[in-house]
Each structure stands twice: as C-alpha cells, then as structure tokens.
Amino acid sequence: MAEIAWSDERNKNEPNKVREFRKSLMKCPVVSQIFDPWYLDTNSKDKNAPIQNMQITDNEKTHVRHFDITILASEIL
C-alpha cells in the first residue's frame, strides 16, 4: 500500500523532461547505470525495469538530489 502511494506521488511530481531524459539514457549504448531521485537502474541494458528510489537505503538517499550515470566507453579516460 505504501509503495503504491509512493509511486503515485513520484509519478505526479517527476518532471516529464526528466522522464524523457532517462528513457534516452537507457537507449544510449555506452550508458550502463542510471541512479536518480526517482529510479535506480543498476544495469540499463538488461530487461529488468529500474527500481523505485524509495529513499530508504543509503544508496537511495544519496541520489535524492542528483543523477549518477555510469558510462562504459574505452575512449573516455
């Protein structure tokens, strides 16, 4: 029940531009992880949906106000 309420609140407050940005990142071949205030995706290339950022664990709390994007590209040092 609490998870549904959290989802409803998140969906109501997540900006559309952020949602579209995340979708774009998930399609990018060099992006492997995306952590943000709304979702955590430890493997953006698998078939599993990102998990909700419920802001409970330390990792979730760490990403409350920013995006972390992991890029795997040999040309980036």
C-alpha positions as a printed NumPy array, in Angstrom:
array([[  0.   ,   0.   ,   0.   ],
       [  2.76 ,   2.449,   0.93 ],
       [  4.639,   1.545,  -2.252],
       [  1.584,   2.385,  -4.363],
       [  1.19 ,   5.733,  -2.612],
       [  4.892,   6.42 ,  -3.191],
       [  4.537,   5.547,  -6.897],
       [  1.535,   7.818,  -7.279],
       [  3.353,  10.716,  -5.601],
       [  6.512,  10.125,  -7.648],
       [  4.584,   9.947, -10.918],
       [  2.752,  13.151, -10.066],
       [  5.958,  15.066,  -9.295],
       [  8.55 ,  13.68 , -11.697],
       [  9.06 ,  16.222, -14.497],
       [  8.31 ,  14.883, -17.982],
       [ 11.66 ,  16.167, -19.247],
       [ 13.441,  14.086, -16.616],
       [ 11.435,  11.002, -17.582],
       [ 12.296,  11.519, -21.253],
       [ 15.963,  12.143, -20.421],
       [ 16.119,   8.832, -18.51 ],
       [ 14.468,   6.973, -21.407],
       [ 17.032,   8.461, -23.769],
       [ 19.906,   7.461, -21.495],
       [ 18.579,   3.902, -21.277],
       [ 18.801,   3.655, -25.073],
       [ 22.351,   5.   , -25.211],
       [ 24.77 ,   2.11 , -25.886],
       [ 27.542,   3.361, -23.572],
       [ 25.319,   4.052, -20.53 ],
       [ 25.311,   1.092, -18.146],
       [ 23.804,   2.511, -14.922],
       [ 21.436,   5.34 , -14.028],
       [ 20.728,   6.413, -10.448],
       [ 18.411,   9.366,  -9.885],
       [ 15.877,  10.746,  -7.407],
       [ 13.04 ,   8.669,  -8.903],
       [ 14.627,   5.392, -10.05 ],
       [ 17.758,   3.273,  -9.7  ],
       [ 18.883,   1.14 , -12.629],
       [ 21.984,  -0.92 , -11.882],
       [ 22.012,  -2.399, -15.39 ],
       [ 20.319,  -0.273, -18.018],
       [ 20.978,  -2.937, -20.672],
       [ 19.061,  -5.81 , -19.068],
       [ 15.337,  -6.465, -19.451],
       [ 14.575,  -5.572, -15.812],
       [ 12.773,  -2.335, -15.098],
       [ 14.551,   0.203, -12.883],
       [ 13.577,   0.015,  -9.219],
       [ 11.847,   2.896,  -7.494],
       [ 14.017,   5.184,  -5.426],
       [ 12.069,   4.866,  -2.179],
       [ 14.689,   6.999,  -0.362],
       [ 15.173,   4.357,   2.348],
       [ 18.628,   2.823,   1.823],
       [ 21.844,   4.838,   1.976],
       [ 22.273,   4.483,  -1.797],
       [ 18.728,   5.701,  -2.419],
       [ 19.181,   8.658,  -0.081],
       [ 22.482,   9.529,  -1.768],
       [ 20.683,  10.027,  -5.092],
       [ 17.767,  12.13 ,  -3.842],
       [ 19.011,  15.337,  -5.477],
       [ 21.149,  14.29 ,  -8.42 ],
       [ 21.712,  11.842, -11.279],
       [ 24.633,   9.424, -11.459],
       [ 25.252,   7.988, -14.902],
       [ 27.831,   5.254, -15.488],
       [ 29.331,   5.279, -18.962],
       [ 31.44 ,   2.435, -20.321],
       [ 33.477,   3.767, -23.211],
       [ 37.148,   2.982, -23.778],
       [ 37.811,   6.411, -25.298],
       [ 36.86 ,   8.139, -22.031],
       [ 39.699,   8.169, -19.522]])
